Amino acid sequence: MYTLRLTRSLLASFDPDPDTSTPPPTTTRLGDWYVQPLHVGQRDLLLNTSGRTLLSVVLPGEALEALPQRLAVGLVAVLRDLAVPEEAIAAEIDLMADGVIRPTDSRPTLGAMRGLASLASREIARAQRRIDVVGLHRALASYASGLHGRRPAGELAREHLMATTPAPRHRKGRR
């Protein structure tokens, strides 16, 4: 269970009469996800950011109604690139199967997202015609905010997710 937290403008286009009640507690390791529009040149994109780690996934801006599923698919690719074990990825994605949509509720997270949006815009502008999606997500994973002690978002996400998997077992008699 998690909450997908949309900015006011996105929320209005997603649901003209949004539910603003307190959502159930989040059970995912990466926490709630915050979403804001990201306009770069002619491209309308969505910046999706984990409130707990600031790990970000950039997605095309269309098909807002399918955003929860599209976020999960994009997140799998980003986590694999961070070398997160498959079982930890699967556990997180399973917990993301249930979610609710609510308005944003964290000014510090939205503030950090301004820095992430600026970084994403620079990376995309540098690519000009074809976006290097892997390079973009690597740059965003390296983003370090004072909100989290200047630790890179990817490092924090990996740490949170690795806490869900048991330590590897070593066979006796082998080193």
ZAMI-781047 format. One record per residue (C-alpha): residue number from 0; x, y, z; chain. Coordinates in nm, 4 decimals. Example, Ala and Ser with C-alpha at 12.3 -4.5 7.8 and 13.67 -1.06 7.14 Angstrom:
+-----+----------+----------+----------+-------+
|  nr |       c1 |       c2 |       c3 | kette |
+-----+----------+----------+----------+-------+
|   0 |   1.2300 |  -0.4500 |   0.7800 |     A |
|   1 |   1.3670 |  -0.1060 |   0.7140 |     A |
+-----+----------+----------+----------+-------+
//
This chain:
+-----+----------+----------+----------+-------+
|  nr |       c1 |       c2 |       c3 | kette |
+-----+----------+----------+----------+-------+
|   0 |   0.0000 |   0.0000 |   0.0000 |     A |
|   1 |   0.1264 |   0.3439 |  -0.0896 |     A |
|   2 |  -0.0011 |   0.6882 |  -0.1785 |     A |
|   3 |   0.0583 |   0.8525 |  -0.5132 |     A |
|   4 |   0.0647 |   1.2237 |  -0.4295 |     A |
|   5 |  -0.0134 |   1.4532 |  -0.7203 |     A |
|   6 |   0.0334 |   1.8288 |  -0.7452 |     A |
|   7 |  -0.2909 |   2.0298 |  -0.7578 |     A |
|   8 |  -0.2802 |   2.0757 |  -1.1341 |     A |
|   9 |  -0.2279 |   1.7042 |  -1.1987 |     A |
|  10 |  -0.4858 |   1.6053 |  -0.9413 |     A |
|  11 |  -0.7468 |   1.8285 |  -1.1057 |     A |
|  12 |  -0.6879 |   1.6654 |  -1.4429 |     A |
|  13 |  -0.6884 |   1.3179 |  -1.2902 |     A |
|  14 |  -0.9945 |   1.3575 |  -1.0701 |     A |
|  15 |  -1.2045 |   1.6771 |  -1.0567 |     A |
|  16 |  -1.3357 |   1.5793 |  -0.7100 |     A |
|  17 |  -1.0334 |   1.4225 |  -0.5375 |     A |
|  18 |  -1.0442 |   1.2363 |  -0.2084 |     A |
|  19 |  -0.8500 |   1.4346 |   0.0508 |     A |
|  20 |  -0.9052 |   1.2019 |   0.3470 |     A |
|  21 |  -0.6099 |   1.0584 |   0.5333 |     A |
|  22 |  -0.4821 |   0.7577 |   0.3365 |     A |
|  23 |  -0.3941 |   0.4215 |   0.4924 |     A |
|  24 |  -0.0348 |   0.3917 |   0.6156 |     A |
|  25 |   0.2253 |   0.3298 |   0.3479 |     A |
|  26 |   0.3860 |  -0.0152 |   0.3591 |     A |
|  27 |   0.6394 |   0.0215 |   0.0756 |     A |
|  28 |   1.0086 |   0.0703 |   0.1534 |     A |
|  29 |   1.0312 |   0.3698 |  -0.0813 |     A |
|  30 |   0.7278 |   0.5387 |   0.0768 |     A |
|  31 |   0.4774 |   0.7621 |  -0.0960 |     A |
|  32 |   0.5459 |   0.8855 |  -0.4486 |     A |
|  33 |   0.5121 |   1.2528 |  -0.5414 |     A |
|  34 |   0.4294 |   1.3487 |  -0.8997 |     A |
|  35 |   0.4661 |   1.6826 |  -1.0736 |     A |
|  36 |   0.4580 |   1.7872 |  -1.4386 |     A |
|  37 |   0.7911 |   1.8436 |  -1.6095 |     A |
|  38 |   0.7846 |   2.0465 |  -1.9317 |     A |
|  39 |   1.1046 |   2.0405 |  -2.1336 |     A |
|  40 |   1.0835 |   2.1973 |  -2.4766 |     A |
|  41 |   0.7979 |   2.0255 |  -2.6591 |     A |
|  42 |   0.7970 |   1.7322 |  -2.4153 |     A |
|  43 |   0.5349 |   1.6912 |  -2.1434 |     A |
|  44 |   0.6719 |   1.4547 |  -1.8829 |     A |
|  45 |   0.5986 |   1.3508 |  -1.5253 |     A |
|  46 |   0.8596 |   1.3585 |  -1.2513 |     A |
|  47 |   0.7764 |   1.0811 |  -1.0018 |     A |
|  48 |   0.9787 |   1.0980 |  -0.6804 |     A |
|  49 |   0.9947 |   0.8741 |  -0.3751 |     A |
|  50 |   0.9226 |   1.0827 |  -0.0680 |     A |
|  51 |   1.1446 |   0.8623 |   0.1465 |     A |
|  52 |   1.4571 |   0.8590 |  -0.0727 |     A |
|  53 |   1.4059 |   1.1100 |  -0.3580 |     A |
|  54 |   1.4710 |   0.8353 |  -0.6137 |     A |
|  55 |   1.2991 |   0.9579 |  -0.9290 |     A |
|  56 |   1.1414 |   0.8075 |  -1.2388 |     A |
|  57 |   1.0580 |   1.0267 |  -1.5396 |     A |
|  58 |   0.7651 |   0.9121 |  -1.7531 |     A |
|  59 |   0.5809 |   1.0513 |  -2.0554 |     A |
|  60 |   0.2984 |   1.2843 |  -1.9513 |     A |
|  61 |   0.0155 |   1.1052 |  -2.1303 |     A |
|  62 |  -0.2153 |   0.8298 |  -2.0004 |     A |
|  63 |  -0.2430 |   0.9721 |  -1.6508 |     A |
|  64 |  -0.5067 |   0.7133 |  -1.5594 |     A |
|  65 |  -0.2443 |   0.4385 |  -1.6025 |     A |
|  66 |   0.0201 |   0.6216 |  -1.3981 |     A |
|  67 |   0.0351 |   0.3735 |  -1.1066 |     A |
|  68 |   0.1102 |   0.0839 |  -1.3434 |     A |
|  69 |   0.3504 |   0.2886 |  -1.5558 |     A |
|  70 |   0.5375 |   0.4038 |  -1.2450 |     A |
|  71 |   0.5827 |   0.0438 |  -1.1290 |     A |
|  72 |   0.7216 |  -0.0602 |  -1.4706 |     A |
|  73 |   0.9582 |   0.2392 |  -1.4843 |     A |
|  74 |   1.0705 |   0.1797 |  -1.1275 |     A |
|  75 |   1.1687 |  -0.1800 |  -1.2050 |     A |
|  76 |   1.4080 |  -0.0583 |  -1.4763 |     A |
|  77 |   1.5614 |   0.2064 |  -1.2486 |     A |
|  78 |   1.6077 |  -0.0388 |  -0.9601 |     A |
|  79 |   1.7670 |  -0.2998 |  -1.1866 |     A |
|  80 |   2.0135 |  -0.0357 |  -1.3047 |     A |
|  81 |   2.0963 |   0.0313 |  -0.9375 |     A |
|  82 |   2.1716 |  -0.3430 |  -0.8993 |     A |
|  83 |   1.8930 |  -0.3964 |  -0.6476 |     A |
|  84 |   1.8301 |  -0.7740 |  -0.6142 |     A |
|  85 |   1.5281 |  -0.9041 |  -0.8032 |     A |
|  86 |   1.3587 |  -1.0308 |  -0.4871 |     A |
|  87 |   1.3765 |  -0.6837 |  -0.3298 |     A |
|  88 |   1.2366 |  -0.5288 |  -0.6477 |     A |
|  89 |   0.9551 |  -0.7842 |  -0.6599 |     A |
|  90 |   0.8672 |  -0.7221 |  -0.2952 |     A |
|  91 |   0.8438 |  -0.3452 |  -0.3518 |     A |
|  92 |   0.6393 |  -0.3791 |  -0.6686 |     A |
|  93 |   0.4025 |  -0.6250 |  -0.4960 |     A |
|  94 |   0.3429 |  -0.3681 |  -0.2211 |     A |
|  95 |   0.2715 |  -0.1058 |  -0.4888 |     A |
|  96 |  -0.0196 |  -0.3128 |  -0.6232 |     A |
|  97 |  -0.2515 |  -0.1279 |  -0.3850 |     A |
|  98 |  -0.2446 |   0.2473 |  -0.3792 |     A |
|  99 |  -0.4505 |   0.5571 |  -0.3390 |     A |
| 100 |  -0.4218 |   0.9011 |  -0.4972 |     A |
| 101 |  -0.4100 |   1.2113 |  -0.2821 |     A |
| 102 |  -0.2753 |   1.5670 |  -0.3005 |     A |
| 103 |   0.0859 |   1.6389 |  -0.2113 |     A |
| 104 |   0.1509 |   1.6930 |   0.1577 |     A |
| 105 |   0.5237 |   1.7609 |   0.1950 |     A |
| 106 |   0.6715 |   2.0982 |   0.1105 |     A |
| 107 |   1.0284 |   1.9758 |   0.1726 |     A |
| 108 |   0.9814 |   1.6938 |  -0.0800 |     A |
| 109 |   0.8314 |   1.9347 |  -0.3351 |     A |
| 110 |   1.1258 |   2.1686 |  -0.2740 |     A |
| 111 |   1.3738 |   1.8887 |  -0.3420 |     A |
| 112 |   1.1762 |   1.8031 |  -0.6537 |     A |
| 113 |   1.2503 |   2.1512 |  -0.7896 |     A |
| 114 |   1.6187 |   2.0593 |  -0.7853 |     A |
| 115 |   1.5442 |   1.7215 |  -0.9441 |     A |
| 116 |   1.3320 |   1.8886 |  -1.2145 |     A |
| 117 |   1.6146 |   2.1301 |  -1.2914 |     A |
| 118 |   1.8625 |   1.8424 |  -1.3185 |     A |
| 119 |   1.6245 |   1.6435 |  -1.5403 |     A |
| 120 |   1.5638 |   1.9451 |  -1.7652 |     A |
| 121 |   1.9387 |   1.9976 |  -1.8124 |     A |
| 122 |   1.9958 |   1.6290 |  -1.8921 |     A |
| 123 |   1.7080 |   1.6202 |  -2.1406 |     A |
| 124 |   1.8114 |   1.9481 |  -2.3073 |     A |
| 125 |   2.1647 |   1.8169 |  -2.3448 |     A |
| 126 |   2.0319 |   1.5066 |  -2.5233 |     A |
| 127 |   1.8477 |   1.7316 |  -2.7740 |     A |
| 128 |   1.6577 |   1.4837 |  -2.9952 |     A |
| 129 |   1.6717 |   1.1448 |  -2.8210 |     A |
| 130 |   1.6524 |   1.1201 |  -2.4460 |     A |
| 131 |   1.9055 |   0.8834 |  -2.2906 |     A |
| 132 |   1.6574 |   0.7395 |  -2.0400 |     A |
| 133 |   1.9171 |   0.5307 |  -1.8558 |     A |
| 134 |   2.1567 |   0.8257 |  -1.8328 |     A |
| 135 |   1.8743 |   1.0518 |  -1.7145 |     A |
| 136 |   1.7757 |   0.8125 |  -1.4368 |     A |
| 137 |   2.1392 |   0.7628 |  -1.3350 |     A |
| 138 |   2.1824 |   1.1392 |  -1.3052 |     A |
| 139 |   1.8643 |   1.1624 |  -1.0948 |     A |
| 140 |   1.9799 |   0.8689 |  -0.8768 |     A |
| 141 |   2.3008 |   1.0594 |  -0.8040 |     A |
| 142 |   2.1038 |   1.3635 |  -0.6791 |     A |
| 143 |   2.1934 |   1.4410 |  -0.3188 |     A |
| 144 |   1.9681 |   1.6701 |  -0.1172 |     A |
| 145 |   2.0128 |   1.8272 |   0.2225 |     A |
| 146 |   1.6748 |   1.6730 |   0.2985 |     A |
| 147 |   1.8528 |   1.3369 |   0.3300 |     A |
| 148 |   2.1953 |   1.4365 |   0.4550 |     A |
| 149 |   2.3411 |   1.4914 |   0.1074 |     A |
| 150 |   2.3294 |   1.1178 |   0.0329 |     A |
| 151 |   2.2524 |   1.0195 |  -0.3277 |     A |
| 152 |   1.8921 |   0.9155 |  -0.3878 |     A |
| 153 |   1.9916 |   0.5876 |  -0.5524 |     A |
| 154 |   2.2115 |   0.4919 |  -0.2593 |     A |
| 155 |   1.9295 |   0.5628 |  -0.0135 |     A |
| 156 |   1.6778 |   0.3678 |  -0.2210 |     A |
| 157 |   1.9084 |   0.0687 |  -0.2476 |     A |
| 158 |   1.9702 |   0.0787 |   0.1277 |     A |
| 159 |   1.5970 |   0.0911 |   0.2046 |     A |
| 160 |   1.5200 |  -0.1920 |  -0.0347 |     A |
| 161 |   1.8089 |  -0.4128 |   0.0736 |     A |
| 162 |   1.6708 |  -0.4057 |   0.4261 |     A |
| 163 |   1.3808 |  -0.6161 |   0.2917 |     A |
| 164 |   1.5930 |  -0.9029 |   0.1681 |     A |
| 165 |   1.7665 |  -1.1571 |   0.3893 |     A |
| 166 |   2.1441 |  -1.1646 |   0.3928 |     A |
| 167 |   2.2913 |  -1.4165 |   0.1480 |     A |
| 168 |   2.3689 |  -1.7534 |   0.2986 |     A |
| 169 |   2.7201 |  -1.8872 |   0.2714 |     A |
| 170 |   2.7780 |  -2.2567 |   0.2215 |     A |
| 171 |   2.9760 |  -2.4280 |   0.4898 |     A |
| 172 |   3.3264 |  -2.5198 |   0.3941 |     A |
| 173 |   3.3494 |  -2.2558 |   0.1206 |     A |
| 174 |   3.5047 |  -1.9128 |   0.1419 |     A |
+-----+----------+----------+----------+-------+
//
